[in-house]
Structure formats: C-alpha cells, structure tokens
Amino acid sequence: MQDGVRVFRLNFPFLTSSNLADCRQLFDTALSVRPTRVVIDLGPLQFFDSNGFAGLLRSIAKAMSSCEVRLCSSSNNVHALFQLM
C-alpha cells in the first residue's frame, strides 16, 4: 500500500459461485489494512456469471462504505459491462 492506496488484483480468469468465497476472502484481507482508496484490477478476468458479478458488486459496495473504489480492466468485454452500469 502506498499513500493509502491499495491495489487488489483479481487473479482469476473467471468468477463464479465456485470461487467467489476465495475472492471475497482475498478482498477482505486487502481491506484489512484500512486503505483510503482501493483500485480493483480485474486483470485476467474474462468471464463471470451472475453470482460472481453480484458478489463483486457486494464487495465493492462494502468497500465504498469506508474508502474510494476504482475499477480497472484491460478486457474490453468486462469494461463494456461496467460502462453499462
């Protein structure tokens, strides 16, 4: 963490109900240092189902209660989906 900014890289090619608990645990650990800003790097994420998407949104909402949150992704598909929101 530098200057209160924590970068959380989602190192999963997919996010579904099968690995959502692992992702949440890693995200909660990243937030445990109480950053003022969090950048969620969706990195290799290529696919998520409705459970994965809902879980990601819940994690983001939880983080937003205590810090600023930004998303980044090099995937055009993931980027396009978040632009619709």
N, C-alpha and C positions, 0 to 999 in steps of 0.2 A: 504494500500500500504506500502510495506517495501522495503527499499533500491532501490526505483524507480521501483519496480516490482509490477504490478497489476495483480491479478488473477481474470479472468472473468469466472464464472461458468455458462454454458448454462443449465438452469434448465427447459428444455423442453424435453419430451420424443420423440417429433417429430418436425421437422422444415419444414414447407411448406409455401405456399403463404398466408395461413390463419393466421399465427402468425409471419411472417417474420418482419413486421413493429415493433412489440413489441420487438423482439430480437434486431433489429437494434437500437432502442431507448435505450435499456439497455446497449448495447455495446458502443454507443456514450457517454453515461453517464460515463461508466468506463474509456473511453479515455479522458474525460474532465479534469482529473487531470494531464494530460500530463506525463504519465509514460515513462521511458526509455525502459522498457520491459513489454510485456503482455503475460501471459500464458492463453490460452483459454482452459478451462476444459470442454470437451464435455460431461462429466458426464453421465447423464441418457439418452442422445440422442441415440435412437435406429433406427430411420428412418428419412430420409429427401428426398424430391422429388427434381426434377431438379431446381425448383425455390428456394427452401431452400438452396440447395448446391451452386447455383450461388450467392445468397445473402450473404452466409457465405464467399465465396471467395472474393466478393467485399469488405466486411467489413475487411477481413484480408489484402487485398491489400491497403486499405485506411490507416489502422493502420501501415503497414510496411513503409509508407512514413515518419513516424515520430518516430518509435520505433521498437525494435526487437520483433518478434512474435513467440511464440511456441504453439503447439497444444498438448493436451494430452487427452487420452480416454482409458477407461477400456474395451470398446466394441471392440471385435475382428473384427466385420464387419466394423465398422467405421474406425478403424485403418488400415485395409486392403485396404479400398478405398483410403485413403490418401497416402498410400505407393505406389499406382499406379501412383500418380502424379509426 
